[in-house]
Amino acid sequence: MKSINFCILGDYTISDELGKKGNVTDITMYDRKISDKILNFIVPSSFPEKIQSLIQSISLSDFVIINVKKIDKDIGEIIVTLDNLKMDKGFIIPNGFDDEIKKFIDGTVLEKYEFLSLEELKEKILNIEPIFNEGNVKIIIDSVFEVKGVGTVTLGVVKRGVIKKHDSVEIFPEKETSIVKSLQMHDDDVDFVSAPGRVGLALRGTNSEKINKGSIIGMKDTIKIDNEIKIKFNKNKFYKEEINSESNYHICIGLQIKPVKIKLDNENLLIKSDKPLAYETNEYCLLIDLNSKTIRIVGSGKII
């Protein structure tokens, strides 16, 4: 079964027209099944209050849909976040704001986004095919809970590779080992799920108290774990405050968002976290300042 994940940003009211409302937390899920294809729509429902949900929604997605109903600082922060995460696949519903938006996205990865009406978008997404990312399986977990008679269940997105029933897996950064008892897509049991599918996994050998939102499921020893990482850093030009080792920041790697201490070393940023981080070399991550009164994206870069 095919699966594609879209992040809806800007005005969220189109969500009900695109899919059926599902799980609601800081992130709200919608989905729609068409023949052998599942379209998942992810909404950062606690943004702009919490920028964490914006970053996590983008990290779960393959494509972005920006529905622009007004030009304000929230749209500006969305554009900066997408550009810093190098999210270059998406669509913009301009609703008459075409010229203003083009000025905002000039020089960013969003220049690659396609401008469409809502009706054109509805037709467009029906014909999009999922893009398979080959390699060792990597699943980002966005929910974990216990189900009576089933056991520990995680929900997440397969970012790379193929996960199969009865696979032996490791959960990072917790270093938990587990066996995949069963897999589900859109409430249907399946034997395997390929990237970029959204999947529910029943796991044996662990429990929900040992796994966190943002944890990664993969094969043994395929994801790095450390409390200290180094980033080839690029400061966001719109963040006007000085970066210093005394301030409080958070690092965002996929769905992991953790407080850190930093130290600048020329173009590199040294990151130290009290809790272990799961990561891969060359993975993009964000540094954010939750106390900023303006834009909260401090900068971004690849982990080296």
C-alpha positions as CSV (number, residue, x, y, z in Angstrom):
1,M,0.0,0.0,0.0
2,K,1.3,3.5,-0.9
3,S,1.4,6.4,1.5
4,I,2.3,10.1,1.2
5,N,2.6,12.6,4.0
6,F,1.7,16.3,3.6
7,C,2.1,19.1,6.1
8,I,-0.6,21.8,6.0
9,L,0.6,25.2,7.1
10,G,-0.9,28.7,7.2
11,D,-4.7,28.6,7.3
12,Y,-5.6,25.1,8.4
13,T,-9.3,25.2,7.5
14,I,-8.7,23.3,4.3
15,S,-7.8,20.2,6.3
16,D,-11.4,18.9,6.5
17,E,-11.7,19.1,2.8
18,L,-8.6,17.0,2.2
19,G,-8.9,14.2,4.8
20,K,-10.7,12.8,7.8
21,K,-9.7,14.1,11.2
22,G,-7.8,11.6,13.4
23,N,-5.4,11.8,16.3
24,V,-5.2,15.2,18.0
25,T,-2.3,16.3,20.2
26,D,0.0,19.3,19.5
27,I,-0.2,17.9,16.0
28,T,-3.5,17.0,14.4
29,M,-3.6,14.1,11.9
30,Y,-6.0,13.8,8.9
31,D,-6.0,11.0,6.3
32,R,-7.8,9.9,3.2
33,K,-7.6,6.5,1.4
34,I,-7.9,6.4,-2.4
35,S,-7.7,2.9,-3.9
36,D,-4.2,1.6,-2.9
37,K,-2.9,5.1,-1.7
38,I,-3.2,6.7,1.7
39,L,-2.8,10.5,1.9
40,N,-1.8,11.7,5.3
41,F,-2.2,15.4,6.3
42,I,-0.3,16.7,9.3
43,V,-1.3,20.0,11.0
44,P,0.8,21.7,13.7
45,S,-2.3,22.7,15.6
46,S,-0.4,24.3,18.5
47,F,1.6,26.7,16.3
48,P,2.2,29.6,16.5
49,E,2.1,29.3,20.3
50,K,4.5,26.4,20.1
51,I,7.1,26.3,17.3
52,Q,8.0,22.7,18.3
53,S,4.8,21.4,16.6
54,L,5.7,23.2,13.4
55,I,9.1,21.7,13.2
56,Q,7.8,18.2,14.1
57,S,5.0,18.4,11.5
58,I,7.5,19.3,8.8
59,S,9.9,16.6,9.9
60,L,7.2,14.0,9.4
61,S,6.2,15.2,5.9
62,D,7.2,14.6,2.3
63,F,5.5,17.6,0.9
64,V,4.3,21.0,2.3
65,I,1.0,22.8,1.6
66,I,0.9,26.5,2.6
67,N,-2.6,28.0,2.5
68,V,-2.0,31.8,2.7
69,K,-4.9,33.8,4.0
70,K,-2.8,36.7,5.3
71,I,0.8,37.9,5.3
72,D,2.1,38.1,8.9
73,K,5.0,37.2,11.1
74,D,3.7,33.6,11.4
75,I,4.0,33.1,7.7
76,G,7.5,34.6,7.9
77,E,8.5,32.1,10.6
78,I,7.0,29.2,8.6
79,I,9.1,30.2,5.5
80,V,12.3,30.6,7.6
81,T,11.7,27.2,9.2
82,L,11.1,25.5,5.9
83,D,14.2,27.1,4.4
84,N,16.4,26.2,7.3
85,L,15.2,22.5,7.1
86,K,15.8,22.6,3.3
87,M,12.2,21.4,2.7
88,D,12.0,22.1,-1.0
89,K,8.9,20.0,-2.0
90,G,5.6,21.8,-1.7
91,F,2.7,23.8,-2.9
92,I,1.4,27.3,-2.1
93,I,-2.3,28.3,-2.3
94,P,-1.8,32.1,-2.6
95,N,-5.4,33.3,-2.4
96,G,-4.5,36.5,-4.2
97,F,-1.2,37.1,-2.3
98,D,1.0,35.9,-5.1
99,D,3.3,38.9,-5.4
100,E,3.8,39.3,-1.7
101,I,4.6,35.7,-1.2
102,K,7.1,35.6,-4.1
103,K,9.0,38.5,-2.4
104,F,9.0,36.5,0.9
105,I,10.3,33.3,-0.6
106,D,12.9,34.9,-2.9
107,G,16.3,33.2,-2.4
108,T,14.8,30.4,-0.3
109,V,14.1,26.7,-1.2
110,L,10.5,27.7,-1.4
111,E,11.1,29.1,-4.8
112,K,10.6,25.5,-6.0
113,Y,7.1,25.4,-4.6
114,E,4.2,25.3,-7.1
115,F,1.5,28.0,-6.9
116,L,-2.0,26.4,-7.2
117,S,-5.6,27.0,-6.3
118,L,-7.3,24.7,-3.8
119,E,-9.1,22.9,-6.6
120,E,-5.9,22.5,-8.6
121,L,-4.2,21.2,-5.4
122,K,-6.9,18.6,-4.8
123,E,-6.3,17.2,-8.3
124,K,-2.5,17.5,-8.1
125,I,-2.1,15.4,-4.9
126,L,-4.1,12.6,-6.3
127,N,-1.4,12.0,-9.0
128,I,1.6,12.3,-6.7
129,E,3.6,9.1,-6.3
130,P,5.5,8.4,-3.1
131,I,9.3,8.8,-3.2
132,F,11.1,5.8,-1.8
133,N,14.2,6.5,0.2
134,E,16.5,3.4,0.0
135,G,18.7,2.2,2.8
136,N,18.6,1.0,6.4
137,V,15.2,1.3,7.8
138,K,14.5,4.5,9.8
139,I,11.2,5.2,11.5
140,I,10.4,8.4,13.4
141,I,8.0,7.8,16.2
142,D,5.3,10.5,16.9
143,S,3.1,8.5,19.3
144,V,3.5,5.6,21.7
145,F,0.9,3.9,23.9
146,E,-0.3,0.6,25.3
147,V,-3.2,-1.3,23.8
148,K,-5.0,-4.0,25.8
149,G,-4.5,-7.4,24.2
150,V,-1.9,-6.0,21.8
151,G,0.9,-4.5,23.9
152,T,3.1,-1.6,23.1
153,V,2.1,0.3,19.9
154,T,4.0,3.1,18.2
155,L,2.9,5.4,15.4
156,G,5.3,7.0,13.0
157,V,6.7,7.5,9.5
158,V,9.1,5.3,7.7
159,K,11.7,7.8,6.5
160,R,13.9,5.3,4.9
161,G,13.9,1.6,3.9
162,V,11.4,-1.1,4.5
163,I,10.1,-2.5,7.8
164,K,8.7,-6.0,7.9
165,K,6.7,-8.1,10.3
166,H,8.9,-10.1,12.7
167,D,11.9,-7.8,12.1
168,S,14.3,-7.4,15.1
169,V,14.8,-3.6,15.7
170,E,16.5,-1.2,18.0
171,I,15.0,2.0,19.4
172,F,17.2,5.0,19.6
173,P,18.5,6.8,21.7
174,E,17.0,4.5,24.4
175,K,18.9,1.4,23.0
176,E,15.8,-0.7,23.5
177,T,15.6,-3.9,21.4
178,S,12.3,-5.2,20.2
179,I,10.5,-7.5,17.7
180,V,7.8,-6.2,15.3
181,K,4.7,-8.3,16.1
182,S,2.5,-6.7,13.6
183,L,2.1,-3.7,11.2
184,Q,-0.9,-1.6,10.3
185,M,-1.6,1.1,7.7
186,H,-4.9,2.9,7.9
187,D,-6.2,0.2,10.3
188,D,-5.3,-2.6,7.8
189,D,-2.8,-5.3,8.8
190,V,0.1,-5.5,6.4
191,D,3.3,-7.6,6.2
192,F,5.7,-4.7,5.4
193,V,5.7,-1.0,5.0
194,S,8.1,1.0,2.7
195,A,9.2,4.6,3.0
196,P,7.5,7.0,3.2
197,G,4.6,5.1,4.7
198,R,2.9,6.1,7.9
199,V,2.7,3.0,10.1
200,G,1.5,1.6,13.4
201,L,3.8,-1.0,14.9
202,A,3.0,-3.5,17.7
203,L,6.3,-4.2,19.5
204,R,7.3,-7.1,21.7
205,G,10.1,-6.8,24.3
206,T,9.6,-3.2,25.4
207,N,6.9,-0.9,26.8
208,S,5.7,2.7,26.3
209,E,7.5,4.0,29.4
210,K,10.8,3.2,27.7
211,I,10.1,5.0,24.4
212,N,9.5,8.7,23.7
213,K,8.0,10.8,21.0
214,G,10.9,11.5,18.6
215,S,12.6,8.2,19.2
216,I,13.8,6.4,16.1
217,I,13.3,2.7,15.2
218,G,16.0,1.2,13.1
219,M,18.2,-1.9,12.8
220,K,20.9,-2.5,15.4
221,D,23.7,0.1,15.6
222,T,22.5,2.0,12.5
223,I,21.8,5.3,14.3
224,K,24.4,7.3,16.3
225,I,23.9,8.2,19.9
226,D,25.7,10.9,21.9
227,N,25.2,13.8,24.3
228,E,27.6,16.0,22.3
229,I,27.4,16.7,18.6
230,K,29.0,19.2,16.2
231,I,27.1,21.1,13.6
232,K,28.4,23.1,10.5
233,F,26.2,26.0,11.5
234,N,24.5,28.8,9.6
235,K,22.9,31.6,11.6
236,N,19.5,32.7,10.5
237,K,19.9,36.3,9.2
238,F,16.6,37.3,10.7
239,Y,17.6,36.3,14.2
240,K,19.1,39.5,15.5
241,E,20.3,38.5,19.0
242,E,23.9,37.5,19.7
243,I,24.5,33.8,20.1
244,N,26.4,33.0,23.4
245,S,27.2,30.1,25.6
246,E,25.2,31.5,28.5
247,S,21.8,31.6,26.8
248,N,19.3,28.7,26.8
249,Y,18.6,27.0,23.5
250,H,17.0,23.8,22.2
251,I,18.2,21.5,19.4
252,C,15.7,20.0,17.0
253,I,16.7,16.8,15.3
254,G,13.7,15.3,13.6
255,L,11.1,15.1,16.3
256,Q,13.7,15.3,19.1
257,I,13.6,18.7,20.8
258,K,15.9,19.0,23.8
259,P,17.5,21.8,25.8
260,V,21.2,22.2,25.2
261,K,24.3,24.3,25.9
262,I,26.3,25.6,23.0
263,K,29.7,26.8,22.1
264,L,30.7,28.5,18.8
265,D,33.9,27.3,17.2
266,N,34.4,29.3,13.9
267,E,31.7,28.0,11.6
268,N,31.0,25.0,13.8
269,L,28.6,24.8,16.7
270,L,29.3,22.5,19.6
271,I,26.2,21.1,21.2
272,K,25.9,19.5,24.6
273,S,22.8,17.9,25.9
274,D,22.0,16.4,29.3
275,K,20.0,13.7,27.5
276,P,21.4,11.5,24.6
277,L,20.6,12.5,21.1
278,A,19.9,10.1,18.2
279,Y,21.3,11.4,14.9
280,E,23.0,10.7,11.6
281,T,26.0,12.4,10.0
282,N,24.9,15.1,7.5
283,E,21.4,15.3,9.0
284,Y,19.9,18.8,9.1
285,C,18.9,20.2,12.5
286,L,17.7,23.4,13.9
287,L,18.8,25.6,16.9
288,I,15.8,27.4,18.4
289,D,15.4,30.1,21.1
290,L,12.0,29.6,22.8
291,N,12.4,32.9,24.7
292,S,12.8,35.0,21.6
293,K,10.1,37.6,21.2
294,T,10.5,37.7,17.4
295,I,11.7,34.8,15.3
296,R,12.6,31.7,17.2
297,I,14.8,30.0,14.6
298,V,18.4,30.8,15.6
299,G,20.0,28.9,12.7
300,S,20.6,25.5,11.2
301,G,23.2,23.2,9.8
302,K,24.4,19.6,9.1
303,I,25.6,17.4,11.8
304,I,29.3,16.6,11.2
